[in-house]
């Protein structure tokens, strides 16, 4: 199953650092960063000042840029952006312990291939490498400060999912487990796109009634999408779908919501990004491409993709959505 008790966290951003802090009390943790200078600075100061200022690094964490340090880890958490996951796995694959489970913690769909993260991992990792997916309502700052948080971990082998959930859970981080990998992936990736839509509504000042309607209809289309690709409805109704959407639908702590909020206020996509990563901006086009190829209606996701691409203005998209033919709510 998950081998020895040591854990490697690949990715030294806010979420990677937060997860490292959350599990370090029970395991020896290696936090791997690509940049040697950043790794040395974190190791010396015991703080990731760039991404989590003011949050002390747990004493049980070792920060390093040496990939060979990953070789003894019994479990690897990949906490890099979705669009870099393939390159990171290719680079680090030879240094991962044979049989060590790789837990994918990014929420997205690969641009260009329209591949889910588990498919990317299966393509580039050695055959037989156990792969799991972690997703759910979680802000890095909350997890890093040991505030109560619950997320979902999925693996195709139910016993592996249960084992990893047990090992990674702690006093303030609770993991539920499932074998519905695709449902968890879709919930995490899709909610990023829908959070942008909610931010646009807020930034445009369209009101709380509009936001509530948007959440309900957007979630309905996410359920349709997930069902078509084999995700289970109960998974989408849980932490990795509805729970995550509730968290990010109204909070500027969410990069995706904040990005949408700036779009709604009139910023260009480039200006709205502000140099920060909003995974939903990359995922929107891939989500829509997959939906169109399968004949799945996703008008809210299409609206977000059009706005992010600069193809349409917010007011035109809102008018288009409001002018759609009337239909039964279950359709």
N, C-alpha and C positions, 0 to 999 in steps of 0.2 A: 504494500500500500504506500504509505507516505514516508517510509524510511526513517532516518534518524530525526532527532528533534530540532535540528538547526533549520533556519529559514533564511532564504535570500530574497530581498526585495529589489527588483530591477527598476530603477527610475527614482530620481531624487527630487521630484516635484512635491507639491503640497500633499497630494493623495498618497504617494509612495512613502513620504516621511511620516504621515499620519498613521498609515497601516503598520509601518515598522514600529512606531511607538506603541501602538495598540497591542501588538503580539510580543513585544520584547520582554515583558514581565515574566513570560512563561517559557521563552525559547531564546537561544542564541541567535542574533539577527545580523546579517550582513546587508547593508544598504549600498547597492552598486550604482554609481553615477558614471556617465560617459566622460565628464570633464574632471581630470585629475586635480586641477586647482580647486574646483568646487568641493570635491570629496575631501581634500586635505583641510580646507577651511572649516567644513562641517565637523570633521573629526577633531580639529583643534579647539573650536569654539563651543562644540556640543550644542549647536543650534543651526537650523536651516534658515538663516536670516532673510534670504531672498523670498522664500515661499511661505514660511511659517514663523515670522518674527515673534520673539517673546516666548516661544514654546521650547522648553529644554528637551534635548535629545535624551532618550532613556540610556542609562549607563550600559545596558546590555547590547547596544547597537554599535557596530563597527562600520564606518563609512569608508568606501574605497572605490578606486577606479580600476583595480586589478581584477580582470575577469577570472583568473585562476582561483580567486577566493570563492567562486560560486560552486566549485567542483564537489564540495562536501555537503552542500545543502540538501536536506531531505525533501524540501518543498520550495518551489520558486514562485514568487508573486510577480507577474509582469505588469508593471504600473507605468507604462509609457503610453503616449497618445496612440490612438487606434491607427493613425496613418503612418506611424513609424514602427508598428509592431513587427511587421515582416522583416524589415532590415535589422532590427535588434535581435530577433530570434535567429536569423541567419548568422549574425556576428557572434552571438553568445552560445549558439547551439552546441558547438564542440566542447564548451567548458561546463555544460550542465551534466550533472550526475545521471548516469543511465537509470531510467525508471523513475526518476524524481518527478512527481506531478508538477505541472505548470498551470498556475491559476491566472487566467486572463482578467485583468481588472479595468481595462479600458472599455468605454461604452461607445461603439461606433461600427460602421460598415466601411470596408476598405474602398477608397475612391479609385476608380479605374477598373477594378475587377468586380465590384459590387459583392465582395465576399464577406461573410460573417467572420468574426475574429477566430472562432473555433476552426473554421475551414482553413484560414490562413495558417494557424498553428499546425494543423494536421498535415498541411502541404510541406512545411519547411522543417518540422522537427523529426527526429528519427522515428521510424515506425514503432508503434507500441507505446510511445510516450503518453502517459495519462494527462488529459487536459480537462480543466475545470473553468468555470466562469463565475466571477463574483460581481454582484450588482445589487443596487438597492438605494434607498433614501439616505444619503450620507454626505455631509459637508466635511471636508478635510479638517477644518478648524475645530469642529465639534469632536471628531474622533481623536484628534491629537491631544485634546484637553480632557479626554476620558469622560465625555458626556455620553449618556446612554444612546446607543445606536443599534439598529437591527437591519441586517441585509440578508441576501439570499446567495447561496453557493450551489451551483449546478454541475453535475458530472454525469456522463452517460451511464456509468456504473454507480448504482445507488449506494453501494457500500463505501465506495471511495468518497462520494459526496458527504456521507454521514461522518466518515473518519476525518476529512478535512475540516468540516464544520466544527467538530468537537475540538480539534487541535487549535484552530484559529480563534475560537470563541474565548471570551474572558469576562471579567466582572462588568465591563461597560460596553463590550462589543459582542452582540449576539448574532450568530449565524444560523439561519434556517437552511435546510438542504432539500434538494430535489434532483430528479434525473431529467428534467425538462430543460436541456441546455438551450435549445433554440428559443423557447419561450422567454427565458431569462435574458438572452442576448437581444432579442427583439424589443423587449420591454425597456432595457437600458438604452439601446441605440435610438429607438423611436421617441422616447420621452424627451431626448435632447432637442429633437426637431420641434416637438410640440411646445417645449418650454420657450423656444424662440418665438413661436406664434403668440404665446401668452404675454411675453415681453413686448411684442409689437402692439398688442391691444392696450397694454398699460401705457406705453410710451406715446401712443396716439391719443390717449385720453378717451377711449371708447366706452369706459364704464365697467363696473363690476358685473352687470347683467351680461354684457357681451363676453367677458372673460369666462363666466360660468358656463355659458352656452358653448363657447369654444372648447373648453376642457372636455365637456360631455361628448360633443360631436367628434373631436379629435381622438378621444379615447376609443370611441366606437370604431373609427377607421383603423386604429392601431390593433384592435381586437380582430378585425377582419383580416388584416395583414398577417398577424401571428397565426391565426387558425389555418390560413392557407399554407403556411410554411411549416406546419406541424406543431406549433406552440399550443399549449393547453390554456383554455380560458381562465382556469383557476390560478395559473401562474401569473397571467397579466393582471388579475384582480389582486394580486399580492404585493409584496414589498418591491419587487423588481420592475413592476409596471405602474399600477395606480399609486402605490406608496411613493415611488420616486417622482412621479408626475406631480403629486400633491406638494412635495417639498419644493420643486423647482418652478412651479407655476406662478409663484407670487413673490419670490425672494431674489433680490439683487445679489445675494451671495452666490447664486447660480450664474456662471459665466454665460450660459446659453440664454437665460432670462435677461441678464444685463445687456447682452449683445442685441437681443430683440427689442429691448426697451429703447436703446439708442437708435435702432432702425426706425422704430415707430415715431421717434421724436424728429426724424428727418435726416439722420446721418447716413452717409453712404456706407455700403458694406465694409469698405476698407477702414473708414474712420470709426465705425461702430466696433470693429474688432479691437482697435486700440492696442495692437501688438499682443493681445492675449488670445489664448486658444479657446474657441467655442466649438467643441466636437460636432455639434448639430449642424454647423455651417457646412462641414464636409459631408456629413451623413445625409443631408436633405436630398441632394441630387441622386445619391445611390439608392435611397429608400424609394424615391419616386420611380427611378428606372426599373427597380425590381417589381414594383407594384404594376406599372404599365405593362411590363412584359407578361404578367400573369392576369391582366385584366381586372385588377383590384382598384376600386375607386378610393382615392385618398386626396380629396380636394384641399384639405388644410395643409397637408404636407406639400402638395404641389404649389400652394400659395407661398409657403415659406421658401421653397426652392427658387421660385421665380423672383422673389424679393431679394434673396441672398445673391442671386446671380445678376442682379441689377436689370432684369428683363422687364419688370413692372414696378410701378409705384404702389405704396401701401393703400392709398385711397382707391385705386383702380381694382386692386385685389379684393378689398373689402366689398366693393360694389359687385364684383363678380360672384363672390360667395353668397351674398344676400339675394342675388338674382337667380340662383340655382332653382330648378323645378322643385315644387313642393312634393313631399313624399311621406310615407309612413315612417315613424321614428325607428322602427326595427330594420328598415332597409339601409 
